[in-house]
Amino acid sequence: MNVLLPVHIAAGGLAIVLGAVALVVKKGGTIHRRSGLLFVYAMVAMATTASILEFRKRPDVGNLFAALMATYFVGTALTTVRPVSRWTRRINVAALTVAVGLGLLAIVGAVKTFKSPGHSNDGVPFFMPLFLATILLLAAAGDARIMRSGVPRGGPRLARHLWRMCFALFIAAGSFFSIRERVAKILPEPFTTGPMRALPILLLFGAMFYWLWRVRRRRALPVVLRHDPMPLATER
């Protein structure tokens, strides 16, 4: 067995578990910070090993696309709650380039898929790459705003961190729960039905929108990182 395969499986499973933990525990606490940081490492490991494994099996730009997208979202989510420094600025510049490039590739993919028979490619409908392109270009617009005006404070800063982490978790969870055969290898039969496989994704977005609502109300929330000179939440 390829040594990368168990690493990929372990990293993917850890990413889903750690992401779920970070969503439900007290925000800004030790468990939240540590699980969130480990989630970033697991996502990067999962994305890297997946792209290598799939490229060896069947060279496909789509696998590299997914790996770069996952790395982009966790990377920019992490730098959002880190103190501003020279290296975070460099990462933001590189991230903007990646987001724009991936967004344009997704648009091209959507057009090609729309022209394919049935308006789909390998069962993926044309509106999926169009959806990803929209998310990526919106994220790129946020990166450009950060470069122009600096990292936001309070609620907007937490919101940027939150939705990017959740979208990265969506990539990990979606890649697992979208394929019945994968779920059947781990979970019993009742959990392999379409509605049950969709439930974790719905819960993820439900939790994301709940916390976005909490953050946008600008109530006092715990800071995400200690020793951060920039306050993350303010009282109104």
FIKOLZA-1660 file (N, C-alpha, C; in steps of 0.1 Angstrom, whole numbers, plus 5000, padded with zeros to 4 digits):
% residues 236
   i   px   py   pz ch aa at
   1 5008 4988 5000  A  M  N
   1 5000 5000 5000  A  M CA
   1 5009 5012 5000  A  M  C
   2 5005 5022 4992  A  N  N
   2 5012 5035 4992  A  N CA
   2 5012 5041 5006  A  N  C
   3 5024 5045 5011  A  V  N
   3 5025 5050 5024  A  V CA
   3 5017 5063 5026  A  V  C
   4 5014 5070 5015  A  L  N
   4 5007 5082 5016  A  L CA
   4 4992 5080 5018  A  L  C
   5 4987 5068 5014  A  L  N
   5 4972 5066 5016  A  L CA
   5 4968 5066 5031  A  L  C
   6 4974 5059 5040  A  P  N
   6 4970 5059 5054  A  P CA
   6 4972 5073 5060  A  P  C
   7 4982 5080 5055  A  V  N
   7 4984 5094 5060  A  V CA
   7 4972 5103 5055  A  V  C
   8 4968 5101 5043  A  H  N
   8 4957 5109 5038  A  H CA
   8 4944 5106 5045  A  H  C
   9 4942 5093 5047  A  I  N
   9 4929 5089 5054  A  I CA
   9 4929 5094 5069  A  I  C
  10 4941 5093 5076  A  A  N
  10 4942 5098 5089  A  A CA
  10 4940 5113 5090  A  A  C
  11 4946 5120 5081  A  A  N
  11 4946 5135 5081  A  A CA
  11 4931 5139 5078  A  A  C
  12 4925 5133 5068  A  G  N
  12 4911 5136 5065  A  G CA
  12 4902 5134 5077  A  G  C
  13 4903 5123 5083  A  G  N
  13 4894 5120 5095  A  G CA
  13 4897 5130 5106  A  G  C
  14 4910 5132 5109  A  L  N
  14 4913 5142 5119  A  L CA
  14 4908 5156 5116  A  L  C
  15 4909 5160 5103  A  A  N
  15 4904 5173 5099  A  A CA
  15 4889 5175 5102  A  A  C
  16 4881 5164 5099  A  I  N
  16 4867 5165 5101  A  I CA
  16 4864 5166 5117  A  I  C
  17 4870 5157 5124  A  V  N
  17 4868 5157 5139  A  V CA
  17 4873 5170 5145  A  V  C
  18 4885 5174 5142  A  L  N
  18 4890 5187 5148  A  L CA
  18 4882 5199 5144  A  L  C
  19 4878 5199 5131  A  G  N
  19 4869 5210 5127  A  G CA
  19 4856 5211 5134  A  G  C
  20 4850 5199 5137  A  A  N
  20 4838 5199 5144  A  A CA
  20 4840 5203 5159  A  A  C
  21 4851 5199 5165  A  V  N
  21 4854 5203 5178  A  V CA
  21 4855 5218 5179  A  V  C
  22 4863 5224 5170  A  A  N
  22 4865 5238 5170  A  A CA
  22 4852 5246 5169  A  A  C
  23 4842 5240 5162  A  L  N
  23 4829 5247 5160  A  L CA
  23 4821 5247 5172  A  L  C
  24 4821 5236 5180  A  V  N
  24 4812 5235 5191  A  V CA
  24 4817 5239 5205  A  V  C
  25 4831 5240 5206  A  V  N
  25 4836 5244 5219  A  V CA
  25 4836 5259 5221  A  V  C
  26 4839 5263 5233  A  K  N
  26 4839 5278 5236  A  K CA
  26 4849 5285 5228  A  K  C
  27 4845 5295 5221  A  K  N
  27 4854 5302 5212  A  K CA
  27 4864 5311 5219  A  K  C
  28 4877 5309 5215  A  G  N
  28 4888 5316 5222  A  G CA
  28 4894 5308 5233  A  G  C
  29 4888 5297 5237  A  G  N
  29 4894 5289 5247  A  G CA
  29 4906 5281 5242  A  G  C
  30 4912 5274 5251  A  T  N
  30 4924 5266 5248  A  T CA
  30 4921 5255 5238  A  T  C
  31 4910 5248 5241  A  I  N
  31 4906 5237 5232  A  I CA
  31 4903 5243 5218  A  I  C
  32 4896 5254 5217  A  H  N
  32 4893 5260 5204  A  H CA
  32 4906 5263 5196  A  H  C
  33 4915 5270 5203  A  R  N
  33 4927 5274 5196  A  R CA
  33 4935 5262 5192  A  R  C
  34 4937 5252 5200  A  R  N
  34 4945 5241 5197  A  R CA
  34 4939 5232 5186  A  R  C
  35 4926 5230 5188  A  S  N
  35 4919 5221 5178  A  S CA
  35 4919 5228 5164  A  S  C
  36 4918 5242 5164  A  G  N
  36 4918 5249 5152  A  G CA
  36 4931 5249 5145  A  G  C
  37 4942 5250 5153  A  L  N
  37 4955 5249 5147  A  L CA
  37 4958 5235 5141  A  L  C
  38 4954 5225 5149  A  L  N
  38 4956 5212 5144  A  L CA
  38 4948 5209 5132  A  L  C
  39 4936 5215 5131  A  F  N
  39 4928 5214 5119  A  F CA
  39 4935 5219 5107  A  F  C
  40 4942 5230 5108  A  V  N
  40 4949 5236 5097  A  V CA
  40 4960 5226 5092  A  V  C
  41 4967 5221 5102  A  Y  N
  41 4978 5211 5098  A  Y CA
  41 4972 5199 5091  A  Y  C
  42 4961 5194 5097  A  A  N
  42 4955 5182 5091  A  A CA
  42 4950 5185 5077  A  A  C
  43 4944 5196 5075  A  M  N
  43 4939 5200 5062  A  M CA
  43 4950 5201 5051  A  M  C
  44 4961 5207 5055  A  V  N
  44 4972 5208 5046  A  V CA
  44 4978 5194 5043  A  V  C
  45 4979 5186 5053  A  A  N
  45 4984 5172 5050  A  A CA
  45 4974 5164 5041  A  A  C
  46 4961 5165 5044  A  M  N
  46 4951 5158 5036  A  M CA
  46 4951 5163 5022  A  M  C
  47 4952 5176 5020  A  A  N
  47 4952 5182 5006  A  A CA
  47 4964 5178 4998  A  A  C
  48 4976 5179 5005  A  T  N
  48 4988 5175 4998  A  T CA
  48 4989 5161 4994  A  T  C
  49 4985 5152 5003  A  T  N
  49 4986 5137 5000  A  T CA
  49 4976 5134 4990  A  T  C
  50 4964 5140 4991  A  A  N
  50 4953 5137 4981  A  A CA
  50 4958 5140 4967  A  A  C
  51 4964 5152 4965  A  S  N
  51 4968 5156 4952  A  S CA
  51 4979 5147 4946  A  S  C
  52 4988 5143 4955  A  I  N
  52 4999 5134 4950  A  I CA
  52 4993 5121 4946  A  I  C
  53 4985 5115 4955  A  L  N
  53 4979 5102 4952  A  L CA
  53 4971 5101 4939  A  L  C
  54 4962 5111 4938  A  E  N
  54 4953 5111 4926  A  E CA
  54 4961 5115 4913  A  E  C
  55 4971 5123 4915  A  F  N
  55 4979 5126 4903  A  F CA
  55 4987 5114 4898  A  F  C
  56 4992 5106 4907  A  R  N
  56 4999 5094 4903  A  R CA
  56 4989 5084 4896  A  R  C
  57 4977 5084 4902  A  K  N
  57 4967 5074 4896  A  K CA
  57 4961 5079 4883  A  K  C
  58 4957 5092 4882  A  R  N
  58 4952 5097 4870  A  R CA
  58 4954 5112 4870  A  R  C
  59 4964 5117 4863  A  P  N
  59 4967 5131 4863  A  P CA
  59 4955 5139 4860  A  P  C
  60 4951 5148 4869  A  D  N
  60 4939 5156 4868  A  D CA
  60 4941 5169 4875  A  D  C
  61 4939 5180 4868  A  V  N
  61 4941 5193 4874  A  V CA
  61 4931 5196 4885  A  V  C
  62 4919 5189 4884  A  G  N
  62 4909 5191 4894  A  G CA
  62 4914 5187 4908  A  G  C
  63 4922 5177 4910  A  N  N
  63 4927 5173 4923  A  N CA
  63 4937 5184 4928  A  N  C
  64 4945 5189 4920  A  L  N
  64 4954 5200 4924  A  L CA
  64 4945 5212 4928  A  L  C
  65 4935 5215 4920  A  F  N
  65 4926 5226 4923  A  F CA
  65 4920 5225 4937  A  F  C
  66 4915 5213 4941  A  A  N
  66 4909 5211 4954  A  A CA
  66 4919 5212 4965  A  A  C
  67 4931 5207 4963  A  A  N
  67 4942 5208 4973  A  A CA
  67 4946 5223 4975  A  A  C
  68 4947 5231 4965  A  L  N
  68 4951 5245 4966  A  L CA
  68 4940 5253 4973  A  L  C
  69 4927 5249 4969  A  M  N
  69 4916 5257 4975  A  M CA
  69 4915 5254 4990  A  M  C
  70 4917 5242 4994  A  A  N
  70 4916 5239 5008  A  A CA
  70 4927 5246 5016  A  A  C
  71 4939 5245 5010  A  T  N
  71 4951 5252 5017  A  T CA
  71 4949 5267 5017  A  T  C
  72 4943 5272 5007  A  Y  N
  72 4941 5287 5006  A  Y CA
  72 4932 5291 5018  A  Y  C
  73 4920 5284 5019  A  F  N
  73 4911 5288 5029  A  F CA
  73 4916 5287 5043  A  F  C
  74 4922 5276 5047  A  V  N
  74 4927 5274 5060  A  V CA
  74 4939 5284 5063  A  V  C
  75 4947 5286 5053  A  G  N
  75 4958 5295 5054  A  G CA
  75 4954 5310 5057  A  G  C
  76 4944 5315 5049  A  T  N
  76 4940 5328 5051  A  T CA
  76 4931 5330 5064  A  T  C
  77 4924 5319 5068  A  A  N
  77 4917 5319 5080  A  A CA
  77 4926 5320 5092  A  A  C
  78 4938 5313 5091  A  L  N
  78 4947 5314 5102  A  L CA
  78 4954 5327 5103  A  L  C
  79 4958 5333 5092  A  T  N
  79 4965 5346 5092  A  T CA
  79 4956 5357 5097  A  T  C
  80 4943 5355 5095  A  T  N
  80 4933 5365 5100  A  T CA
  80 4934 5368 5115  A  T  C
  81 4936 5357 5122  A  V  N
  81 4937 5359 5137  A  V CA
  81 4951 5358 5143  A  V  C
  82 4961 5360 5134  A  R  N
  82 4974 5361 5138  A  R CA
  82 4978 5376 5139  A  R  C
  83 4987 5380 5148  A  P  N
  83 4992 5394 5147  A  P CA
  83 4998 5397 5134  A  P  C
  84 4995 5409 5129  A  V  N
  84 5000 5414 5116  A  V CA
  84 5015 5414 5116  A  V  C
  85 5022 5408 5106  A  S  N
  85 5036 5408 5105  A  S CA
  85 5040 5408 5091  A  S  C
  86 5053 5408 5088  A  R  N
  86 5058 5408 5074  A  R CA
  86 5054 5395 5067  A  R  C
  87 5054 5384 5074  A  W  N
  87 5051 5371 5068  A  W CA
  87 5036 5370 5065  A  W  C
  88 5027 5375 5074  A  T  N
  88 5013 5375 5071  A  T CA
  88 5010 5383 5059  A  T  C
  89 5017 5395 5057  A  R  N
  89 5014 5403 5045  A  R CA
  89 5018 5395 5033  A  R  C
  90 5029 5389 5033  A  R  N
  90 5034 5381 5021  A  R CA
  90 5024 5370 5018  A  R  C
  91 5019 5363 5028  A  I  N
  91 5009 5352 5026  A  I CA
  91 4997 5358 5020  A  I  C
  92 4992 5370 5024  A  N  N
  92 4980 5376 5019  A  N CA
  92 4982 5379 5004  A  N  C
  93 4994 5384 5000  A  V  N
  93 4997 5387 4986  A  V CA
  93 4996 5374 4978  A  V  C
  94 5003 5363 4983  A  A  N
  94 5003 5351 4976  A  A CA
  94 4988 5345 4975  A  A  C
  95 4981 5346 4986  A  A  N
  95 4967 5341 4987  A  A CA
  95 4958 5348 4977  A  A  C
  96 4960 5361 4975  A  L  N
  96 4952 5368 4965  A  L CA
  96 4954 5362 4951  A  L  C
  97 4967 5360 4948  A  T  N
  97 4970 5355 4935  A  T CA
  97 4964 5341 4933  A  T  C
  98 4965 5332 4943  A  V  N
  98 4959 5319 4943  A  V CA
  98 4944 5319 4941  A  V  C
  99 4937 5328 4949  A  A  N
  99 4923 5328 4948  A  A CA
  99 4918 5333 4934  A  A  C
 100 4924 5343 4929  A  V  N
 100 4920 5348 4916  A  V CA
 100 4923 5338 4905  A  V  C
 101 4934 5331 4906  A  G  N
 101 4938 5321 4896  A  G CA
 101 4928 5309 4897  A  G  C
 102 4925 5304 4909  A  L  N
 102 4915 5293 4910  A  L CA
 102 4901 5297 4906  A  L  C
 103 4897 5310 4909  A  G  N
 103 4884 5314 4905  A  G CA
 103 4883 5315 4890  A  G  C
 104 4893 5319 4883  A  L  N
 104 4893 5320 4868  A  L CA
 104 4892 5305 4862  A  L  C
 105 4900 5296 4868  A  L  N
 105 4900 5282 4864  A  L CA
 105 4886 5276 4866  A  L  C
 106 4880 5280 4877  A  A  N
 106 4866 5274 4880  A  A CA
 106 4856 5279 4870  A  A  C
 107 4858 5292 4866  A  I  N
 107 4848 5297 4855  A  I CA
 107 4850 5290 4842  A  I  C
 108 4863 5288 4838  A  V  N
 108 4866 5280 4826  A  V CA
 108 4860 5266 4827  A  V  C
 109 4862 5260 4839  A  G  N
 109 4856 5247 4841  A  G CA
 109 4841 5246 4840  A  G  C
 110 4835 5257 4845  A  A  N
 110 4820 5257 4844  A  A CA
 110 4815 5258 4830  A  A  C
 111 4822 5267 4822  A  V  N
 111 4818 5268 4808  A  V CA
 111 4820 5255 4800  A  V  C
 112 4831 5248 4802  A  K  N
 112 4834 5235 4796  A  K CA
 112 4823 5225 4800  A  K  C
 113 4820 5225 4813  A  T  N
 113 4810 5215 4818  A  T CA
 113 4796 5218 4812  A  T  C
 114 4793 5231 4811  A  F  N
 114 4780 5234 4805  A  F CA
 114 4779 5230 4790  A  F  C
 115 4790 5230 4783  A  K  N
 115 4790 5225 4769  A  K CA
 115 4790 5210 4768  A  K  C
 116 4793 5203 4779  A  S  N
 116 4793 5188 4778  A  S CA
 116 4779 5183 4778  A  S  C
 117 4778 5170 4773  A  P  N
 117 4764 5164 4773  A  P CA
 117 4758 5163 4787  A  P  C
 118 4746 5168 4788  A  G  N
 118 4739 5168 4801  A  G CA
 118 4744 5179 4810  A  G  C
 119 4752 5188 4805  A  H  N
 119 4757 5199 4813  A  H CA
 119 4764 5194 4826  A  H  C
 120 4771 5183 4825  A  S  N
 120 4778 5178 4837  A  S CA
 120 4791 5171 4832  A  S  C
 121 4800 5169 4842  A  N  N
 121 4813 5163 4839  A  N CA
 121 4815 5153 4850  A  N  C
 122 4816 5140 4847  A  D  N
 122 4817 5129 4857  A  D CA
 122 4807 5130 4868  A  D  C
 123 4795 5134 4864  A  G  N
 123 4784 5135 4874  A  G CA
 123 4783 5149 4881  A  G  C
 124 4793 5157 4879  A  V  N
 124 4793 5170 4886  A  V CA
 124 4786 5181 4877  A  V  C
 125 4775 5187 4881  A  P  N
 125 4768 5197 4873  A  P CA
 125 4776 5209 4871  A  P  C
 126 4773 5217 4860  A  F  N
 126 4781 5229 4857  A  F CA
 126 4780 5240 4868  A  F  C
 127 4769 5240 4875  A  F  N
 127 4768 5251 4885  A  F CA
 127 4777 5249 4897  A  F  C
 128 4783 5237 4899  A  M  N
 128 4792 5235 4910  A  M CA
 128 4805 5243 4909  A  M  C
 129 4812 5241 4897  A  P  N
 129 4824 5250 4895  A  P CA
 129 4821 5265 4895  A  P  C
 130 4808 5268 4890  A  L  N
 130 4804 5282 4890  A  L CA
 130 4802 5287 4905  A  L  C
 131 4797 5279 4913  A  F  N
 131 4796 5282 4928  A  F CA
 131 4809 5284 4934  A  F  C
 132 4818 5275 4931  A  L  N
 132 4832 5276 4937  A  L CA
 132 4839 5289 4932  A  L  C
 133 4837 5292 4919  A  A  N
 133 4843 5304 4913  A  A CA
 133 4838 5316 4921  A  A  C
 134 4825 5317 4923  A  T  N
 134 4819 5328 4931  A  T CA
 134 4825 5329 4944  A  T  C
 135 4826 5318 4952  A  I  N
 135 4832 5319 4965  A  I CA
 135 4846 5323 4965  A  I  C
 136 4854 5318 4955  A  L  N
 136 4868 5322 4954  A  L CA
 136 4870 5336 4951  A  L  C
 137 4862 5342 4942  A  L  N
 137 4863 5356 4938  A  L CA
 137 4859 5365 4949  A  L  C
 138 4849 5361 4956  A  L  N
 138 4844 5369 4968  A  L CA
 138 4856 5369 4979  A  L  C
 139 4862 5357 4980  A  A  N
 139 4873 5356 4990  A  A CA
 139 4885 5365 4985  A  A  C
 140 4887 5365 4972  A  A  N
 140 4898 5373 4967  A  A CA
 140 4895 5388 4969  A  A  C
 141 4883 5392 4967  A  A  N
 141 4879 5406 4970  A  A CA
 141 4882 5409 4985  A  A  C
 142 4879 5400 4994  A  G  N
 142 4882 5402 5008  A  G CA
 142 4897 5404 5010  A  G  C
 143 4905 5396 5003  A  D  N
 143 4920 5397 5004  A  D CA
 143 4925 5410 4999  A  D  C
 144 4919 5415 4988  A  A  N
 144 4923 5428 4983  A  A CA
 144 4919 5439 4993  A  A  C
 145 4908 5438 4999  A  R  N
 145 4904 5448 5009  A  R CA
 145 4913 5448 5021  A  R  C
 146 4918 5436 5025  A  I  N
 146 4927 5435 5036  A  I CA
 146 4940 5442 5032  A  I  C
 147 4945 5440 5020  A  M  N
 147 4958 5446 5016  A  M CA
 147 4957 5461 5015  A  M  C
 148 4945 5466 5012  A  R  N
 148 4943 5480 5010  A  R CA
 148 4940 5487 5024  A  R  C
 149 4932 5481 5032  A  S  N
 149 4928 5488 5044  A  S CA
 149 4933 5481 5057  A  S  C
 150 4939 5470 5056  A  G  N
 150 4944 5463 5068  A  G CA
 150 4934 5453 5073  A  G  C
 151 4938 5445 5083  A  V  N
 151 4929 5435 5089  A  V CA
 151 4918 5442 5097  A  V  C
 152 4906 5438 5094  A  P  N
 152 4895 5444 5102  A  P CA
 152 4895 5440 5117  A  P  C
 153 4887 5448 5124  A  R  N
 153 4887 5445 5139  A  R CA
 153 4874 5440 5143  A  R  C
 154 4873 5434 5155  A  G  N
 154 4861 5430 5161  A  G CA
 154 4854 5419 5153  A  G  C
 155 4840 5421 5151  A  G  N
 155 4832 5411 5145  A  G CA
 155 4836 5408 5130  A  G  C
 156 4839 5417 5122  A  P  N
 156 4843 5414 5108  A  P CA
 156 4855 5405 5108  A  P  C
 157 4865 5407 5117  A  R  N
 157 4877 5399 5117  A  R CA
 157 4873 5385 5120  A  R  C
 158 4865 5383 5131  A  L  N
 158 4861 5369 5134  A  L CA
 158 4853 5363 5123  A  L  C
 159 4844 5371 5117  A  A  N
 159 4836 5365 5106  A  A CA
 159 4845 5360 5095  A  A  C
 160 4855 5367 5091  A  R  N
 160 4864 5363 5081  A  R CA
 160 4871 5350 5084  A  R  C
 161 4876 5349 5097  A  H  N
 161 4882 5337 5101  A  H CA
 161 4872 5325 5101  A  H  C
 162 4860 5328 5106  A  L  N
 162 4850 5317 5108  A  L CA
 162 4846 5311 5094  A  L  C
 163 4842 5319 5085  A  W  N
 163 4836 5314 5073  A  W CA
 163 4847 5307 5064  A  W  C
 164 4859 5311 5065  A  R  N
 164 4870 5305 5057  A  R CA
 164 4873 5291 5063  A  R  C
 165 4874 5290 5077  A  M  N
 165 4876 5277 5083  A  M CA
 165 4865 5268 5080  A  M  C
 166 4852 5273 5080  A  C  N
 166 4841 5264 5078  A  C CA
 166 4840 5259 5063  A  C  C
 167 4844 5268 5054  A  F  N
 167 4844 5264 5040  A  F CA
 167 4855 5253 5038  A  F  C
 168 4866 5254 5044  A  A  N
 168 4877 5244 5043  A  A CA
 168 4872 5231 5049  A  A  C
 169 4864 5232 5060  A  L  N
 169 4858 5220 5066  A  L CA
 169 4848 5214 5057  A  L  C
 170 4841 5222 5050  A  F  N
 170 4831 5217 5040  A  F CA
 170 4838 5209 5029  A  F  C
 171 4850 5214 5025  A  I  N
 171 4857 5206 5014  A  I CA
 171 4861 5193 5019  A  I  C
 172 4866 5192 5032  A  A  N
 172 4869 5179 5038  A  A CA
 172 4857 5170 5040  A  A  C
 173 4847 5175 5046  A  A  N
 173 4835 5167 5048  A  A CA
 173 4828 5163 5035  A  A  C
 174 4827 5173 5026  A  G  N
 174 4821 5170 5013  A  G CA
 174 4828 5159 5005  A  G  C
 175 4841 5159 5006  A  S  N
 175 4849 5149 4998  A  S CA
 175 4846 5135 5004  A  S  C
 176 4843 5134 5017  A  F  N
 176 4840 5121 5023  A  F CA
 176 4825 5117 5022  A  F  C
 177 4816 5126 5026  A  F  N
 177 4802 5122 5027  A  F CA
 177 4796 5122 5013  A  F  C
 178 4802 5128 5003  A  S  N
 178 4795 5128 4990  A  S CA
 178 4796 5115 4983  A  S  C
 179 4805 5106 4987  A  I  N
 179 4807 5093 4980  A  I CA
 179 4802 5082 4990  A  I  C
 180 4791 5075 4986  A  R  N
 180 4785 5065 4995  A  R CA
 180 4795 5054 4998  A  R  C
 181 4803 5049 4989  A  E  N
 181 4812 5038 4991  A  E CA
 181 4822 5042 5002  A  E  C
 182 4827 5054 5003  A  R  N
 182 4836 5058 5013  A  R CA
 182 4829 5057 5027  A  R  C
 183 4817 5063 5028  A  V  N
 183 4810 5063 5040  A  V CA
 183 4807 5049 5045  A  V  C
 184 4803 5040 5036  A  A  N
 184 4800 5026 5039  A  A CA
 184 4812 5018 5045  A  A  C
 185 4824 5022 5042  A  K  N
 185 4836 5016 5048  A  K CA
 185 4838 5018 5063  A  K  C
 186 4831 5029 5068  A  I  N
 186 4833 5033 5081  A  I CA
 186 4821 5033 5090  A  I  C
 187 4809 5037 5084  A  L  N
 187 4797 5039 5091  A  L CA
 187 4787 5027 5087  A  L  C
 188 4778 5024 5096  A  P  N
 188 4768 5013 5093  A  P CA
 188 4758 5018 5082  A  P  C
 189 4751 5008 5077  A  E  N
 189 4742 5010 5065  A  E CA
 189 4732 5022 5067  A  E  C
 190 4726 5024 5079  A  P  N
 190 4716 5035 5080  A  P CA
 190 4722 5049 5077  A  P  C
 191 4735 5050 5079  A  F  N
 191 4742 5063 5078  A  F CA
 191 4747 5065 5063  A  F  C
 192 4745 5056 5054  A  T  N
 192 4750 5057 5041  A  T CA
 192 4739 5063 5031  A  T  C
 193 4727 5065 5036  A  T  N
 193 4716 5070 5027  A  T CA
 193 4719 5085 5024  A  T  C
 194 4713 5090 5013  A  G  N
 194 4716 5103 5009  A  G CA
 194 4713 5114 5020  A  G  C
 195 4701 5113 5026  A  P  N
 195 4698 5123 5036  A  P CA
 195 4707 5123 5048  A  P  C
 196 4712 5111 5052  A  M  N
 196 4721 5110 5064  A  M CA
 196 4735 5115 5060  A  M  C
 197 4739 5113 5047  A  R  N
 197 4752 5118 5043  A  R CA
 197 4752 5133 5041  A  R  C
 198 4740 5139 5038  A  A  N
 198 4738 5153 5037  A  A CA
 198 4737 5160 5050  A  A  C
 199 4733 5153 5061  A  L  N
 199 4731 5159 5074  A  L CA
 199 4743 5166 5080  A  L  C
 200 4755 5160 5079  A  P  N
 200 4767 5167 5085  A  P CA
 200 4770 5180 5078  A  P  C
 201 4767 5180 5065  A  I  N
 201 4770 5193 5057  A  I CA
 201 4760 5203 5061  A  I  C
 202 4747 5199 5063  A  L  N
 202 4737 5209 5067  A  L CA
 202 4740 5214 5082  A  L  C
 203 4745 5205 5090  A  L  N
 203 4748 5209 5104  A  L CA
 203 4760 5219 5104  A  L  C
 204 4770 5216 5095  A  L  N
 204 4781 5225 5094  A  L CA
 204 4777 5239 5090  A  L  C
 205 4769 5240 5080  A  F  N
 205 4765 5254 5075  A  F CA
 205 4756 5260 5085  A  F  C
 206 4748 5252 5092  A  G  N
 206 4739 5258 5103  A  G CA
 206 4747 5264 5114  A  G  C
 207 4758 5256 5118  A  A  N
 207 4767 5262 5128  A  A CA
 207 4774 5274 5124  A  A  C
 208 4779 5274 5111  A  M  N
 208 4786 5285 5106  A  M CA
 208 4777 5298 5106  A  M  C
 209 4765 5297 5101  A  F  N
 209 4756 5308 5100  A  F CA
 209 4752 5313 5114  A  F  C
 210 4751 5304 5124  A  Y  N
 210 4748 5308 5137  A  Y CA
 210 4759 5316 5143  A  Y  C
 211 4771 5312 5141  A  W  N
 211 4782 5320 5147  A  W CA
 211 4785 5333 5139  A  W  C
 212 4782 5333 5126  A  L  N
 212 4783 5345 5119  A  L CA
 212 4772 5355 5124  A  L  C
 213 4761 5350 5127  A  W  N
 213 4750 5359 5133  A  W CA
 213 4755 5364 5147  A  W  C
 214 4761 5355 5155  A  R  N
 214 4766 5360 5168  A  R CA
 214 4777 5370 5167  A  R  C
 215 4786 5368 5157  A  V  N
 215 4797 5377 5155  A  V CA
 215 4792 5391 5150  A  V  C
 216 4783 5391 5140  A  R  N
 216 4778 5403 5134  A  R CA
 216 4770 5412 5144  A  R  C
 217 4765 5405 5155  A  R  N
 217 4758 5413 5165  A  R CA
 217 4768 5422 5173  A  R  C
 218 4781 5419 5171  A  R  N
 218 4792 5426 5178  A  R CA
 218 4791 5426 5193  A  R  C
 219 4786 5414 5198  A  R  N
 219 4787 5412 5212  A  R CA
 219 4801 5409 5216  A  R  C
 220 4804 5410 5229  A  A  N
 220 4818 5407 5233  A  A CA
 220 4820 5392 5233  A  A  C
 221 4829 5388 5225  A  L  N
 221 4833 5374 5223  A  L CA
 221 4847 5372 5227  A  L  C
 222 4851 5360 5232  A  P  N
 222 4865 5358 5236  A  P CA
 222 4874 5359 5224  A  P  C
 223 4886 5364 5226  A  V  N
 223 4896 5365 5216  A  V CA
 223 4900 5352 5211  A  V  C
 224 4905 5351 5199  A  V  N
 224 4908 5338 5194  A  V CA
 224 4923 5334 5198  A  V  C
 225 4931 5344 5198  A  L  N
 225 4945 5341 5202  A  L CA
 225 4950 5350 5213  A  L  C
 226 4958 5345 5222  A  R  N
 226 4963 5353 5232  A  R CA
 226 4975 5362 5227  A  R  C
 227 4978 5372 5234  A  H  N
 227 4989 5381 5231  A  H CA
 227 4987 5387 5217  A  H  C
 228 4975 5389 5213  A  D  N
 228 4973 5395 5200  A  D CA
 228 4970 5410 5202  A  D  C
 229 4979 5419 5197  A  P  N
 229 4978 5433 5200  A  P CA
 229 4965 5439 5194  A  P  C
 230 4959 5433 5185  A  M  N
 230 4947 5438 5178  A  M CA
 230 4935 5432 5184  A  M  C
 231 4925 5439 5191  A  P  N
 231 4914 5433 5196  A  P CA
 231 4905 5427 5186  A  P  C
 232 4899 5416 5189  A  L  N
 232 4891 5409 5179  A  L CA
 232 4876 5411 5181  A  L  C
 233 4872 5416 5192  A  A  N
 233 4858 5418 5194  A  A CA
 233 4856 5430 5203  A  A  C
 234 4846 5438 5201  A  T  N
 234 4844 5450 5209  A  T CA
 234 4830 5451 5213  A  T  C
 235 4828 5458 5224  A  E  N
 235 4815 5461 5229  A  E CA
 235 4809 5472 5222  A  E  C
 236 4796 5472 5220  A  R  N
 236 4789 5483 5214  A  R CA
 236 4784 5492 5225  A  R  C
% end
